[in-house]
Amino acid sequence: MKNYLIIICLAILNNLAIGQEMNSKSSDPYPFVNVLKLSPIELGRSEFQVSYERYFKNRAQSIFIAPSIFLSSQGEETKDGFQLFVQYRFYLSHLFVENNNTLGMYNIGFYAAPYVTGLTYKETYEQGIYDPSSGENVYNLIDDKVNAIEGGALMGVQFDITSRIVLDFYLGGGIRKSNFESSGDSFSQGGIGLFDLAYTGVKPRIGLQIGITF
């Protein structure tokens, strides 16, 4: 599945390059139509996410792609994975600085977006099991594997603090389907929670990113 996600990402980037060439010939009045962003929220779970947004039609629409890499190694405990998060945004309104109602910012844009996510992930960790014969915990290495897809819708607001610095916040949710395999008993350790990668069901999604335009 990881190879399929990489191929999809490359295909989207190719289409973006074609779109950029076409837009360069148009009379777009806004100087910057590309945004590169980083997300600080995911770093807490050993995930590095960088995203790219490309505006179309004088910022009326955009495509947003965010590949993520999971990577961690502490002794025999490891995390390794790849995720691709794609949105197609429809900007409902823009409040540019010339309108004198942007709270001192260059622009405030409100948007709605359908999204899809694909994930492939594996993790190795220690799990303690109580041994009644010895009265002690016995620790074994457990291997978990997750392949997941998710789709849904978001609402968001993007603050152009200046013409070059943006702050992006979105909130929404969708339906997630995960294929989970484990060599241990994850359910005995509290089960699979709403914010676990292996979760299946209705799932909320929230994001906060900061970026620069170019």
C-alpha positions in Angstrom: 0.0 0.0 0.0 2.9 2.3 0.7 4.0 2.2 -3.0 0.5 3.1 -4.1 0.4 6.1 -1.8 3.8 7.3 -3.2 2.6 6.9 -6.8 -0.6 8.9 -6.0 1.5 11.6 -4.4 3.8 11.8 -7.5 0.8 12.0 -9.8 -0.7 14.8 -7.9 2.6 16.8 -7.9 2.8 16.3 -11.7 -0.7 17.7 -12.1 0.2 20.6 -9.9 3.2 21.4 -12.1 1.0 21.5 -15.1 -1.5 23.7 -13.3 1.3 26.0 -12.2 2.4 26.5 -15.9 -1.1 27.3 -16.9 -1.7 29.7 -14.1 1.5 31.5 -14.9 -0.1 32.6 -18.1 -3.3 33.9 -16.5 -4.0 37.3 -14.8 -4.1 36.1 -11.2 -4.0 39.3 -9.1 -2.6 37.6 -6.0 1.3 37.4 -6.0 1.7 34.0 -4.3 -0.3 30.9 -5.2 1.8 28.2 -3.4 2.0 27.5 0.3 4.4 25.1 2.1 3.3 24.2 5.7 4.5 22.3 8.7 2.3 20.7 11.4 3.6 20.8 15.0 0.7 18.6 16.4 1.8 15.3 14.9 5.4 15.5 16.3 4.2 14.2 19.6 3.6 10.8 18.1 6.8 10.6 16.1 5.1 11.8 12.9 6.7 14.4 10.6 4.1 16.0 8.3 4.8 18.6 5.6 2.1 19.9 3.3 1.8 21.8 0.1 -1.3 23.9 -1.0 -1.8 25.2 -4.5 -4.4 27.9 -5.1 -6.5 28.0 -8.3 -9.0 30.5 -9.8 -7.9 33.5 -7.9 -7.9 31.6 -4.6 -11.4 30.3 -5.1 -10.2 26.7 -4.9 -7.0 24.8 -3.9 -5.6 21.4 -3.6 -3.8 20.4 -0.4 -1.5 17.4 -0.1 0.3 16.4 3.1 2.6 13.3 3.2 3.7 12.1 6.6 6.5 9.9 7.8 6.4 8.0 11.1 9.9 7.1 12.4 11.1 6.2 15.8 13.7 3.8 17.2 14.4 3.2 20.9 16.3 0.0 21.4 14.1 -2.8 20.0 11.0 -0.6 20.0 10.4 0.9 16.6 7.8 2.9 14.6 7.8 3.1 10.8 5.0 4.3 8.5 3.8 6.5 5.7 0.5 8.5 5.4 -0.9 10.7 2.6 -3.6 13.2 3.4 -5.3 15.1 0.5 -7.9 17.8 0.5 -9.7 19.8 -2.2 -10.6 23.1 -0.8 -13.4 25.5 -1.8 -12.8 28.9 -0.3 -16.2 30.4 0.7 -14.9 33.9 1.3 -11.7 36.0 1.5 -11.3 39.1 3.6 -8.3 40.9 2.1 -6.5 43.8 3.8 -8.0 46.4 1.4 -11.4 45.7 2.9 -10.3 46.9 6.3 -11.8 44.0 8.1 -9.0 41.5 8.5 -7.9 42.2 12.1 -4.7 43.6 10.8 -3.9 40.5 8.7 -3.2 40.3 5.0 -6.2 38.0 4.4 -8.6 35.6 6.2 -10.0 32.8 4.1 -12.8 30.5 5.1 -13.0 27.1 3.3 -14.8 23.7 3.1 -13.0 20.6 1.9 -13.6 16.9 1.2 -10.6 14.8 2.1 -9.1 11.3 1.8 -6.3 9.7 3.8 -4.3 6.5 3.3 -2.0 5.0 5.8 0.5 2.1 6.1 2.2 1.7 9.5 4.0 -0.9 11.6 5.2 -0.7 15.2 7.2 -3.0 17.5 6.9 -2.5 21.3 7.2 -4.3 24.6 4.1 -5.7 26.2 4.0 -6.9 29.8 2.0 -10.0 30.8 1.6 -11.1 34.4 2.9 -14.6 35.1 1.1 -15.9 38.2 3.6 -18.7 38.7 6.5 -16.3 39.2 4.4 -13.3 40.4 6.2 -11.1 37.9 5.5 -9.4 34.6 7.0 -11.1 31.5 7.8 -8.7 28.7 7.5 -9.8 25.0 8.1 -7.8 21.8 4.8 -7.2 20.0 4.5 -6.4 16.3 1.5 -4.3 15.1 0.6 -3.5 11.5 -2.0 -1.1 10.3 -3.4 -0.3 6.8 -6.1 2.3 6.8 -8.2 4.5 4.6 -10.4 7.5 5.6 -12.7 10.0 3.9 -14.7 12.9 5.2 -15.2 16.7 5.1 -13.6 19.6 6.9 -14.3 23.3 7.6 -11.4 25.6 8.1 -10.0 29.1 8.3 -6.6 30.3 7.0 -5.0 33.4 8.4 -2.5 35.1 6.1 -0.7 36.9 8.9 1.4 38.7 6.2 1.5 38.0 2.5 4.1 35.4 3.2 3.2 33.8 6.5 0.0 31.8 7.0 -1.7 30.0 9.9 -4.2 27.3 8.9 -6.8 25.7 11.3 -9.4 23.0 10.3 -11.9 20.9 12.0 -14.2 18.1 10.8 -14.3 14.3 10.5 -15.2 11.3 8.5 -15.3 7.5 8.3 -12.2 5.4 8.9 -11.6 1.8 8.0 -8.5 0.0 9.3 -7.0 -3.4 8.8 -5.2 -4.2 12.0 -2.9 -7.2 12.7 -1.0 -7.8 15.9 1.2 -10.6 17.4 -0.1 -9.6 20.9 -3.3 -8.9 22.6 -3.9 -5.1 22.2 -7.4 -5.3 23.5 -6.2 -6.5 26.9 -4.2 -3.3 27.1 -7.2 -1.0 27.0 -8.4 -1.7 23.4 -8.2 0.6 20.3 -9.2 4.1 21.1 -10.7 6.9 19.0 -7.4 8.5 18.2 -5.4 5.3 17.6 -4.2 4.7 14.1 -5.9 1.3 14.1 -9.3 2.7 14.9 -12.3 1.9 12.7 -15.5 4.0 12.7 -16.6 7.7 12.7 -13.5 9.8 13.5 -13.0 13.5 14.2 -10.1 15.3 12.6 -8.4 18.5 13.7 -5.4 20.3 12.3 -3.1 23.3 12.9 -0.3 24.3 10.5 2.0 27.2 9.9 3.5 28.0 6.6 5.0 30.3 4.0 3.7 31.4 0.6 5.8 31.5 -2.6 
